[in-house]
């Protein structure tokens, strides 16, 4: 690329070629920062079993403490 070509910038043909090659990036019409975030359903799916396990452990500790008193 010569200095003159650099100063003139990309030709319309170059721009068209680049847009055709990158067309898959614009299929959804959104910019990358506007894409949907991961669903919260997946995080809740992992949170509920954790809460249940913690509750079960606390119940066992409570029952063991209750039995040790009597």
N, C-alpha and C positions, 0 to 999 in steps of 0.2 A: 504494500500500500504506500503510495507516495504522499508527500505532505499535502499536495493539492487535494487528493481524494479524501484525506483525513479532514481537511478544513471544510470540504463540501458536505460531509456527513454521509450517511447511508443513502443509497439511491432508493427510489420507490419500489424497484424490483426486489432489492435486498429486504426491505421492510415487509413486502408481501410474502417473500419466501420464509422469513422468520416467523411471521404470523401463521402461515400454514404449518410450519414445523412445530410450533408451540400451541396449536389449536386445542390439544387435549387439556391444556391448563385452563381454558376458558369455557369448557363445556357446561359447567354448572352456573356460570355467570357470577361467581363469587370470588372475592379476593381471598388469599390464604387465611388472613386473620378473621374472615367472616364465616369460615367453614364451621359446621356444627361441632360442638364439643362432644366428647364421648358421653354416652347416655348415663344418667345417674342410676338407672335400674341395675347396671352391672355392679356399681359400688354398693348399692343397697343389698344386692344378692350376697355379697361377701360380708356385709356388716351384720345382717340378721343372725347368721350362724355364730359369729363372734359374740354377739350379745347373749345369745342362748347359752353358749359355753361358759361365759363369765357368770351368768345367773345360776347355772347348774353348779359350778364350783362354789359360789357363795352359799347356795342352799346346802350343799354337802358340809361346808365348814360350819354353818349355823346349826345343822342337825347334830354334827359331832360335838359342838360346844353344848348344845342342849342335852345330849345324852351324858356328857361328862358331869353335868350338874346333878343329875338324878342318879 
